[in-house]
């Protein structure tokens, strides 16, 4: 019986080599290691691995973009995102990009091997940590959705029958809850988190 074929894509050489060594010891065939998203996509499309361990944050092409390209070209290859980040927006974005799991780099090798085996064996298997989404009131959601559509505070105020100052207060609460500094960041986070 052939060993599961894995590609590791990570820009940190020591982490990549250590992970490769650990997986080989746990009876995986690490068919390639790639240093960035561009190299990772190329290697995956050449080698058709069973699974890919893909760093979320890399130079040249980040993990989310690489995930989309690998998933588009190899829809049956199972992609697990590896990261030190546990931000809710990133988890959501990874799922949207085609990843079937989101794993912390602090996960023990035996646990990662178990997740890989389950992912390869079961086409319905997913592994995403439970994420606590920011809690927005109904009014904050209304204001946020209008803002994402490009409406000004005055337009939102008129539409909702509120004062512009009240809209400004609601937006400040939304920014704080979404950890955003401005309309652009808040809009992107709202999309990533599925609020719009």
Secondary structure, 3 states (H helix, E strand, C coil): CCCEEEEEECCCHHHHHHHHHHHHHCCEEEEEEECCHHHHHHHHHHHCCCEEEEECCCCCCCHHHHHHHHHHHCCCCEEEEEECCCCHHHHHHHHHHCCCEEEECCCCHHHHHHHHHHHHHCCCCCECCCCCCCCCCHHHHHHHHHHHCCCCHHHHHHHHCCCHHHHHHHHHHHHHHHCCCCHHHHHHHHHHCCCC
